[in-house]
């Protein structure tokens, strides 16, 4: 992890920032009033540090950030004041890295991991007494306009692909946010959740093009016998983008939790 290019992360960063729930950040910030962050703030799978760039101005000081990713080239682009830790996230949840942390956060991660991995992560957070903030988990909703006949078929195939192994075992995919809430409640957390949907218009043409191509590849991998139809869908959808007519909604959910006293 992260497994994504710096170019892709830079392309999506503005859309992520526009979509995220400020109310959940406030929820975490208010929980620290009277007991400011004493330990580390951990960003899992943080890539170039977009999550930290979003959160740092919105959370109380002092902040001692540690960003964890397995890609050294992405970590090299992280903010200079952040401690960088190169590691495979499969091993991170088995380490004592969380000891003394006050907040564990991640962006666009939970839909890639397995339920077993997520349960272990939440157990680590609980043991550390850390609050959690998991942003931008894909929830299975995709809406495109103008509509094309294959839109719903592609969405369903993409969601099946999301359930495949992304390096952590069978991925939770669109079920990630809901399962995270259940596990957090069982672990003694008070939780909040809000939708954090991407709404992409003509101003996001490059991001739309990358999304559509990725979805077409994922759908074709699940249904190779429909590859020709999916390629036609991709061409027509990209034509809408190029004409400045395309609008795409991608459903996400943000989840926050603080341990009950």
C-alpha positions in Angstrom: 0.0 0.0 0.0 -0.5 2.5 -1.5 -0.1 0.9 -4.9 -1.2 4.2 -6.6 0.8 6.6 -8.6 1.7 10.1 -7.4 -0.1 11.5 -10.5 -3.3 9.7 -9.6 -3.1 10.9 -5.9 -2.6 14.5 -7.1 -5.5 14.2 -9.5 -7.9 13.1 -6.9 -6.8 15.3 -4.0 -9.0 18.3 -4.8 -12.1 16.1 -5.3 -11.3 14.4 -2.0 -11.0 17.7 -0.1 -14.2 19.0 -1.6 -16.1 15.8 -0.7 -15.0 15.2 2.9 -17.2 15.7 5.9 -16.0 18.7 7.9 -18.6 17.8 10.5 -16.7 14.6 11.3 -13.4 16.5 11.6 -15.1 18.8 14.0 -16.4 15.8 16.0 -12.9 14.6 16.4 -11.5 18.0 17.2 -14.2 18.7 19.8 -13.4 15.4 21.5 -9.9 16.6 22.1 -11.0 19.8 23.9 -9.5 19.8 27.4 -7.3 16.9 26.5 -5.3 18.0 23.4 -3.5 15.4 21.3 -0.8 14.0 23.5 0.5 11.2 21.3 1.1 10.6 17.7 -1.4 11.1 14.9 -1.1 8.2 12.5 -2.0 8.3 8.8 -2.3 4.8 7.3 -1.6 4.3 3.6 -1.0 8.0 3.5 0.9 8.2 0.1 2.1 11.8 -0.4 0.3 13.1 2.7 -3.0 14.5 1.2 -4.9 13.3 4.3 -2.5 15.2 6.6 -2.6 18.3 4.4 -6.4 18.3 4.8 -6.6 17.5 8.5 -3.7 19.5 10.0 -5.2 22.9 9.7 -8.5 21.7 11.1 -7.3 19.8 14.2 -5.9 21.3 17.5 -2.2 21.6 18.1 0.2 20.2 19.0 0.3 17.5 16.3 2.9 14.9 15.9 2.1 13.1 12.6 3.4 9.7 11.4 2.6 8.7 7.9 2.8 5.0 6.9 3.0 3.7 3.4 5.0 1.0 1.6 6.0 3.3 -1.3 9.1 5.3 -0.6 8.7 7.5 -3.6 5.3 8.7 -2.4 6.6 9.2 1.2 9.3 11.4 -0.2 6.5 13.9 -1.2 4.9 14.0 2.2 5.1 17.2 4.3 8.6 17.9 5.6 7.5 18.0 9.3 5.9 14.5 9.2 7.6 11.4 10.4 7.7 8.9 7.5 7.5 5.2 8.1 7.8 2.8 5.2 6.0 -0.4 5.9 3.6 -3.0 4.4 0.2 -2.3 6.0 -0.3 -6.0 6.3 2.4 -6.1 9.0 1.6 -2.7 10.6 -1.5 -3.9 12.4 0.7 -6.6 14.1 3.2 -4.1 15.4 3.2 -1.8 18.5 3.3 1.3 16.4 -0.1 2.4 17.7 1.0 2.5 21.3 0.6 6.1 22.5 -1.3 7.3 19.5 -4.3 9.6 20.0 -5.7 9.5 16.5 -5.6 6.9 13.7 -6.8 8.1 10.3 -6.9 6.9 6.7 -8.4 8.1 3.5 -9.7 5.8 0.7 -8.4 2.7 2.4 -11.1 0.7 4.2 -12.8 -0.5 1.0 -9.5 -2.2 0.0 -9.0 -4.2 3.2 -10.5 -7.4 4.5 -12.8 -7.6 7.5 -10.1 -9.5 9.4 -7.5 -6.8 8.8 -10.0 -4.1 9.8 -11.0 -5.9 13.0 -7.3 -6.1 13.9 -6.8 -2.4 13.2 -9.7 -1.4 15.4 -8.4 -3.6 18.2 -5.1 -1.8 18.0 -6.8 1.6 18.1 -8.9 0.5 21.0 -5.9 -0.7 22.9 -4.1 2.6 22.3 -7.2 4.6 23.4 -7.1 6.4 20.0 -9.9 8.1 18.2 -10.4 7.2 14.5 -11.3 9.0 11.3 -11.6 7.0 8.2 -12.5 9.1 5.1 -13.7 8.4 1.6 -14.6 4.7 1.7 -16.4 3.8 -1.5 -19.9 2.6 -0.8 -21.0 1.2 -4.2 -22.9 4.1 -5.6 -22.1 5.4 -9.0 -24.3 7.7 -11.1 -23.4 9.0 -14.5 -25.1 11.5 -16.8 -26.0 11.6 -19.6 -27.1 8.0 -19.0 -25.9 5.1 -21.1 -27.6 1.7 -21.3 -24.7 -0.2 -19.7 -24.2 2.1 -16.8 -25.8 -0.1 -14.2 -24.2 -3.3 -15.5 -20.8 -1.7 -15.3 -21.5 -0.4 -11.7 -22.4 -3.9 -10.6 -19.3 -5.4 -12.2 -17.1 -2.7 -10.6 -18.6 -3.5 -7.2 -17.8 -7.2 -7.7 -14.3 -6.3 -8.6 -14.0 -4.2 -5.5 -14.6 -7.3 -3.4 -11.5 -9.0 -4.8 -8.2 -9.3 -2.9 -6.3 -6.0 -3.0 -3.5 -7.4 -0.9 -5.2 -7.7 2.4 -7.5 -10.7 1.7 -11.0 -10.5 0.3 -11.8 -6.8 0.3 -14.8 -5.3 2.1 -15.4 -3.1 -1.0 -18.7 -1.2 -0.8 -19.5 -2.7 2.6 -16.4 -1.2 4.3 -17.9 1.8 6.0 -20.9 0.0 7.4 -18.8 -2.8 8.7 -16.3 -0.3 10.3 -19.2 1.3 12.2 -20.3 -2.0 13.5 -16.9 -3.0 14.6 -16.2 0.3 16.2 -19.5 0.2 18.2 -18.6 -3.3 19.4 -15.2 -2.1 20.5 -16.7 0.7 22.6 -16.6 3.7 20.3 -19.2 6.4 19.8 -19.4 6.8 16.0 -20.5 9.3 13.4 -20.8 8.8 9.7 -21.6 11.0 6.8 -21.7 10.7 3.0 -18.7 12.3 1.3 -19.5 11.9 -2.4 -17.5 13.0 -5.3 -19.6 15.1 -7.6 -17.5 15.5 -10.8 -18.4 17.9 -13.5 -16.6 19.4 -16.5 -14.0 20.9 -14.2 -12.8 17.4 -13.4 -12.3 16.0 -16.9 -9.0 14.3 -16.3 -10.2 12.6 -13.1 -13.4 11.5 -14.9 -11.3 10.0 -17.8 -9.1 8.1 -15.3 -12.1 6.8 -13.4 -14.0 5.6 -16.5 -11.0 3.8 -17.9 -10.4 2.1 -14.5 -14.0 1.1 -14.2 -14.0 -0.3 -17.8 -10.8 -2.4 -17.0 -12.3 -3.7 -13.7 -15.6 -4.6 -15.4 -13.8 -6.4 -18.2 -11.8 -8.3 -15.7 -14.9 -9.6 -14.1 -16.8 -10.2 -17.3 -14.3 -10.8 -20.2 -17.1 -12.1 -22.4 -18.6 -8.5 -22.3 -15.4 -6.8 -23.1 -16.6 -5.4 -26.4 -19.8 -3.9 -25.0 -17.8 -2.4 -22.1 -15.3 -0.9 -24.5 -18.2 0.7 -26.4 -19.6 2.1 -23.1 -16.1 3.5 -22.3 -15.9 5.3 -25.7 -19.3 6.9 -25.3 -18.7 7.9 -21.7 -15.4 9.5 -22.6 -17.1 11.3 -25.5 -19.4 12.9 -23.0 -16.4 14.0 -20.9 -14.6 15.5 -23.9 -17.8 17.4 -24.8 -18.0 18.8 -21.3 -21.4 17.2 -20.7 -20.4 14.4 -18.3 -21.4 14.5 -14.6 -20.4 11.6 -12.3 -21.3 11.0 -8.7 -19.2 8.5 -6.8 -20.5 7.5 -3.4 -18.2 7.6 -0.4 -18.7 7.5 3.4 -16.6 9.1 6.1 -16.6 7.4 9.5 -15.3 8.8 12.9 -15.2 7.2 16.3 -14.2 8.2 19.8 -13.9 5.8 22.7 -16.8 6.0 25.2 -15.7 7.2 28.6 
